[in-house]
Amino acid sequence: MKKETTGRGNSAQIRRRSDVTIRSGLSATNSDIDNYFPKERKFRASMIGEIRLDRSIHRLYSPVLDGKSQIIGKPPAPIEPKVNPHVTEFLEAAKMPFKKKPNYQYCFLRSIQELNQIDFPLHKLNDLHKIIPNTPYAHEDSYRFLRACKFGNTAEVLKFISKDQSLVYSFDELHMTGLHWAALRNYVSVAKILLINHSIVDAIDVNHRTPLLLACKKNNIECVKVLLSNKANPRIASNSKKLPLKVTKNTKIQEMIKKFLLIHNNLDALPRKNREEYWETYAMLYLLNMK
C-alpha cells in the first residue's frame, strides 16, 4: 500500500513538472510582451479581447524581456484649454480680500438724519455735493479753517463761518472735521459754534471715530456734555469695535453715556411725534441737573 501511494505521488509530480517544462519552454514574442500586463495579470489581444490569467499561471508564465531595460512611462502633457476671459477676470477678482457688505438700510437712515441735522432741503439734493465735500480740503479756506479749529481760535472760526458756512463740513486727510478736533482738544466754545452752524455731530473719520468717542477717550467731560445735548449717538463704534463707554475711565462720563444709551434706545421705540418731548423731558433735564 505504501509503494502504490508513493508511485502515485511520483507520477503526479512528474505531470506537474512536465506542464511547467512545456509552459516555460514557450517563447514570448514582442507582440505578446506588449499585450501582457503583469501587474493586472491580464492579456489583451485583438481577436480574443481581454483575458484575466489565473494566479498560478501568472507565477509560472511571466514573460521575460530578454535583458531589455524596463521602459518607465511618462505622464501625459498637461491639458491647457482655452479659458473664457470673463472666467479669468472673475478668478482674479476672487483673489482679492473680501470687503464688508455695507448695511444699506443703516447708511440710508444715517443719511436722512444728517440731512435733517444740517437743515438741507430735499428738493436741492442735486446741489448737495457743492456743500458737503468728497475730498480733503475741498473748500478754498478749508486748511486755514481746520487749523483754527485745531488750535481753538474762536474768533478765526467765526470769521470763516460768516464767510462760508459750508466750511463746517470740510475735513482733513484723516477725514477729521473741525468738530473732531474741538472734541479731541476740549475746545468747548469752538464745538458749540460748529454745532449751532449745523456741523454733523456724528461725523466719522477714517477709523470710524465720532467726535463723541474722541471726547470720551480724552475724558473731556464738558465736550461730552455739549455733544450729548446735540443728540450725539453713543452707540456708534469705531473700526476697532470700541464704543465711547469703553474708551473712557472717567466715572461721570461713563454714567452719562450709560444714561444716554438708554435714552437713545427708548427714542427708537417711540413714535416720531413723541420723540422731541421725551428728549426735552429726560435728556436735557438730566444734563441740566447734572453736577
Backbone torsions as a table, in degrees:
resi	resn	phi	psi	omega
1	MET	NA	-38.9	-179.5
2	LYS	-67.0	-37.9	-179.3
3	LYS	-66.0	-38.5	-178.6
4	GLU	-65.0	-45.6	-179.3
5	THR	-63.5	-35.9	179.2
6	THR	-66.8	-41.0	179.3
7	GLY	-63.7	-41.4	178.6
8	ARG	-62.5	-42.1	179.7
9	GLY	-62.6	-40.2	-179.2
10	ASN	-66.4	-41.2	-179.9
11	SER	-64.7	-36.4	178.9
12	ALA	-66.9	-41.3	178.5
13	GLN	-64.5	-38.5	179.7
14	ILE	-63.6	-43.4	-179.7
15	ARG	-62.1	-43.3	179.7
16	ARG	-62.6	-42.4	179.9
17	ARG	-64.4	-38.2	179.6
18	SER	-65.5	-38.5	177.9
19	ASP	-63.1	-44.1	179.9
20	VAL	-62.7	-41.7	-178.9
21	THR	-62.9	-42.1	-179.2
22	ILE	-64.4	-46.4	-176.2
23	ARG	-67.7	-43.8	-178.3
24	SER	-69.4	-20.7	178.7
25	GLY	-80.1	-12.8	179.8
26	LEU	-68.3	137.2	179.6
27	SER	-90.9	140.0	179.2
28	ALA	-100.3	118.5	178.5
29	THR	-78.9	168.7	179.1
30	ASN	-62.1	-37.9	180.0
31	SER	-66.0	-35.5	177.5
32	ASP	-64.9	-41.2	-179.7
33	ILE	-64.7	-40.6	-179.4
34	ASP	-66.0	-31.6	-176.2
35	ASN	-92.9	-2.5	-177.6
36	TYR	-103.4	136.3	-177.2
37	PHE	-124.2	97.3	-172.5
38	PRO	-60.8	-40.9	-176.7
39	LYS	-63.5	-37.2	179.6
40	GLU	-88.4	-11.2	-175.3
41	ARG	54.9	47.0	-178.5
42	LYS	-129.9	146.6	176.8
43	PHE	-122.7	130.5	-179.0
44	ARG	-119.6	132.0	177.2
45	ALA	-136.0	151.7	-174.8
46	SER	-65.7	-33.5	-175.4
47	MET	-86.8	-40.4	-173.3
48	ILE	-102.2	-9.2	178.2
49	GLY	85.1	-144.1	-175.8
50	GLU	-104.1	131.8	179.5
51	ILE	-122.9	130.6	175.1
52	ARG	-93.2	118.7	-175.9
53	LEU	-82.1	147.8	177.3
54	ASP	-66.4	149.9	-177.3
55	ARG	-57.6	-40.6	-178.4
56	SER	-65.6	-39.2	178.2
57	ILE	-67.1	-38.3	179.4
58	HIS	-59.1	-40.6	-178.7
59	ARG	-70.2	-35.4	-176.0
60	LEU	-87.9	-28.1	-169.1
61	TYR	-122.8	51.6	175.5
62	SER	-86.4	128.8	-177.7
63	PRO	-68.1	148.9	178.8
64	VAL	-105.0	141.3	-176.4
65	LEU	-88.3	11.2	177.7
66	ASP	53.9	44.3	175.7
67	GLY	79.3	-0.5	178.8
68	LYS	-74.4	141.2	178.3
69	SER	-70.9	144.6	-177.9
70	GLN	-70.9	132.7	-179.2
71	ILE	-86.1	122.0	178.9
72	ILE	-89.4	125.0	-178.2
73	GLY	-69.0	147.4	177.1
74	LYS	-100.9	143.1	177.7
75	PRO	-66.7	148.6	-179.4
76	PRO	-66.8	155.4	178.8
77	ALA	-63.5	142.9	-179.0
78	PRO	-64.9	142.5	179.8
79	ILE	-82.9	129.1	-179.8
80	GLU	-119.9	81.7	-179.5
81	PRO	-71.5	155.1	176.7
82	LYS	-72.6	126.5	-177.4
83	VAL	-99.5	137.3	176.7
84	ASN	-61.1	131.7	-178.3
85	PRO	-58.2	-30.1	178.1
86	HIS	-67.4	-35.8	177.1
87	VAL	-66.9	-43.0	178.2
88	THR	-60.8	-42.3	179.2
89	GLU	-63.3	-40.6	178.8
90	PHE	-64.2	-42.9	-179.3
91	LEU	-64.8	-36.2	177.3
92	GLU	-66.1	-41.5	179.2
93	ALA	-67.4	-32.1	-178.9
94	ALA	-67.7	-22.9	178.7
95	LYS	-72.7	-21.7	-178.0
96	MET	-70.6	148.4	178.8
97	PRO	-65.5	148.6	-178.9
98	PHE	-70.0	142.6	175.7
99	LYS	-101.7	154.7	177.7
100	LYS	-64.7	136.9	175.2
101	LYS	-76.8	119.6	-176.9
102	PRO	-69.8	146.1	176.4
103	ASN	-86.9	95.5	-172.4
104	TYR	-65.1	-34.0	179.0
105	GLN	-65.2	-43.6	178.8
106	TYR	-62.7	-44.8	-179.8
107	CYS	-62.5	-39.4	-178.8
108	PHE	-65.8	-45.5	179.8
109	LEU	-65.4	-39.5	177.1
110	ARG	-61.8	-39.7	-179.9
111	SER	-63.6	-42.2	178.6
112	ILE	-63.1	-44.0	179.1
113	GLN	-60.3	-42.2	-178.6
114	GLU	-69.2	-37.0	177.4
115	LEU	-64.2	-39.7	176.2
116	ASN	-65.4	-38.4	-177.7
117	GLN	-67.0	-40.6	-179.6
118	ILE	-84.4	0.2	176.7
119	ASP	58.1	47.3	-178.1
120	PHE	-98.2	127.6	-179.4
121	PRO	-68.5	133.1	-176.0
122	LEU	-66.0	-26.7	-178.4
123	HIS	-74.4	-4.9	178.3
124	LYS	-113.2	28.2	-177.2
125	LEU	-60.3	-29.1	179.9
126	ASN	-65.0	-21.5	-179.8
127	ASP	-98.3	7.7	-176.3
128	LEU	-63.1	-35.5	-178.1
129	HIS	-65.0	-21.1	178.7
130	LYS	-75.7	-21.5	-177.0
131	ILE	-100.7	-49.8	179.8
132	ILE	-99.3	114.5	-174.5
133	PRO	-76.1	161.6	176.3
134	ASN	-107.5	-11.2	-177.0
135	THR	-128.3	155.5	178.6
136	PRO	-63.0	144.0	177.2
137	TYR	52.4	42.1	-175.3
138	ALA	-70.8	-37.2	-179.6
139	HIS	-77.6	160.1	-174.9
140	GLU	-61.0	-42.1	-176.3
141	ASP	-103.5	19.1	-174.8
142	SER	-58.5	-46.5	-174.8
143	TYR	-61.7	-48.9	-178.1
144	ARG	-68.9	-34.5	178.6
145	PHE	-66.1	-47.0	-179.1
146	LEU	-66.2	-33.0	176.2
147	ARG	-64.3	-40.3	177.9
148	ALA	-64.0	-37.6	177.2
149	CYS	-67.6	-39.2	-179.2
150	LYS	-61.4	-37.4	-174.7
151	PHE	-103.5	10.8	173.4
152	GLY	66.2	31.6	-179.9
153	ASN	-85.0	90.9	-174.3
154	THR	-61.8	-43.0	-178.3
155	ALA	-61.1	-43.5	179.6
156	GLU	-66.5	-40.5	179.5
157	VAL	-60.4	-46.0	178.1
158	LEU	-62.3	-39.6	-179.3
159	LYS	-62.6	-46.8	-178.5
160	PHE	-68.1	-40.2	-178.8
161	ILE	-66.8	-37.4	177.8
162	SER	-64.2	-28.3	178.6
163	LYS	-80.2	-43.4	-178.4
164	ASP	-151.2	104.2	-176.4
165	GLN	-66.9	-25.8	-178.1
166	SER	-68.4	-6.5	177.2
167	LEU	-63.9	-20.8	179.4
168	VAL	-65.8	-16.9	179.5
169	TYR	-95.5	-5.4	-178.7
170	SER	-71.4	155.3	-178.1
171	PHE	-146.0	164.1	-178.5
172	ASP	-96.8	-166.2	-176.6
173	GLU	-67.7	-17.6	175.5
174	LEU	-94.7	7.9	-177.3
175	HIS	62.3	24.9	176.9
176	MET	-89.5	125.9	178.6
177	THR	-85.2	177.1	175.9
178	GLY	-60.3	-34.1	179.5
179	LEU	-67.7	-35.5	174.9
180	HIS	-57.8	-47.8	-177.2
181	TRP	-68.2	-38.7	178.5
182	ALA	-64.1	-40.6	179.3
183	ALA	-69.2	-39.6	-178.5
184	LEU	-65.2	-38.4	-174.9
185	ARG	-105.5	9.9	174.2
186	ASN	61.0	40.9	174.0
187	TYR	-90.3	86.8	-172.7
188	VAL	-64.1	-44.2	-178.5
189	SER	-62.9	-39.7	177.4
190	VAL	-64.9	-43.0	179.6
191	ALA	-60.8	-41.3	179.6
192	LYS	-64.8	-42.8	179.1
193	ILE	-60.9	-45.1	-178.7
194	LEU	-64.3	-41.3	-178.9
195	LEU	-70.8	-36.0	175.5
196	ILE	-62.0	-32.1	-179.7
197	ASN	-94.9	28.7	170.8
198	HIS	66.5	33.2	171.3
199	SER	-65.4	146.2	-177.2
200	ILE	-76.1	113.7	-172.8
201	VAL	-68.2	-30.5	-179.0
202	ASP	-107.3	31.8	176.8
203	ALA	-61.5	146.7	-177.4
204	ILE	-118.8	145.4	177.5
205	ASP	-94.2	-166.7	-176.8
206	VAL	-64.0	-23.9	178.7
207	ASN	-99.0	15.0	178.7
208	HIS	61.2	33.3	177.4
209	ARG	-96.6	134.3	177.0
210	THR	-91.7	162.7	173.6
211	PRO	-56.1	-36.0	179.2
212	LEU	-62.7	-42.7	-179.6
213	LEU	-63.3	-40.3	179.4
214	LEU	-67.1	-40.1	178.7
215	ALA	-64.9	-39.8	178.3
216	CYS	-67.5	-39.6	-178.9
217	LYS	-62.3	-37.4	179.7
218	LYS	-91.0	3.8	179.1
219	ASN	58.6	36.5	178.7
220	ASN	-86.1	85.6	-169.8
221	ILE	-63.8	-36.7	-179.2
222	GLU	-66.8	-41.7	177.7
223	CYS	-67.6	-34.7	177.2
224	VAL	-61.4	-42.8	178.3
225	LYS	-61.4	-45.5	-179.1
226	VAL	-61.7	-44.3	-178.3
227	LEU	-67.4	-43.0	179.4
228	LEU	-65.1	-37.5	178.4
229	SER	-66.9	-19.6	176.4
230	ASN	-100.9	24.2	172.9
231	LYS	67.1	34.0	171.9
232	ALA	-63.4	137.1	-174.5
233	ASN	-89.1	115.1	-179.2
234	PRO	-79.6	3.4	-177.4
235	ARG	-98.4	0.7	-178.5
236	ILE	-86.3	121.2	-178.3
237	ALA	-97.9	157.6	176.3
238	SER	-79.7	178.2	177.8
239	ASN	-62.3	-27.8	179.0
240	SER	-89.5	17.0	175.2
241	LYS	66.0	27.1	178.9
242	LYS	-96.6	134.5	178.6
243	LEU	-105.3	156.8	177.8
244	PRO	-51.9	-36.6	-179.0
245	LEU	-64.9	-30.8	-174.1
246	LYS	-89.4	-15.0	-175.1
247	VAL	-95.7	-8.4	-178.3
248	THR	-106.5	149.2	176.2
249	LYS	-111.3	-1.2	-179.6
250	ASN	-79.1	122.6	-175.7
251	THR	-66.5	-34.7	178.3
252	LYS	-66.7	-42.5	177.5
253	ILE	-63.5	-42.6	178.6
254	GLN	-60.0	-40.6	178.2
255	GLU	-63.7	-43.3	178.6
256	MET	-63.5	-46.3	-178.1
257	ILE	-62.1	-41.9	178.0
258	LYS	-61.1	-41.0	179.2
259	LYS	-63.8	-43.9	-176.4
260	PHE	-77.7	-22.2	170.8
261	LEU	-62.8	-43.2	177.9
262	LEU	-66.2	-42.6	-179.7
263	ILE	-61.7	-45.2	-179.4
264	HIS	-66.4	-37.2	176.6
265	ASN	-64.3	-39.9	178.2
266	ASN	-68.3	-37.0	178.6
267	LEU	-60.8	-41.2	-179.7
268	ASP	-64.6	-29.6	-178.0
269	ALA	-82.8	-17.3	-177.1
270	LEU	-86.0	154.3	170.7
271	PRO	-63.9	151.9	-175.1
272	ARG	-58.7	-36.2	-176.2
273	LYS	-67.5	-21.6	-178.2
274	ASN	-98.9	-3.4	-172.6
275	ARG	-71.3	-42.2	-177.2
276	GLU	-64.1	-41.0	178.7
277	GLU	-64.0	-43.5	178.2
278	TYR	-61.8	-40.8	-179.6
279	TRP	-62.1	-47.9	-179.0
280	GLU	-65.5	-36.8	-175.9
281	THR	-73.5	-43.0	-172.4
282	TYR	-103.5	-46.7	-174.9
283	ALA	-73.0	-56.8	-174.7
284	MET	-68.3	-37.5	179.0
285	LEU	-65.4	-38.1	177.9
286	TYR	-62.1	-43.8	-179.4
287	LEU	-68.1	-37.1	-179.4
288	LEU	-67.6	-36.4	-178.1
289	ASN	-84.6	-9.3	-178.0
290	MET	-75.9	133.5	180.0
291	LYS	-94.4	NA	NA
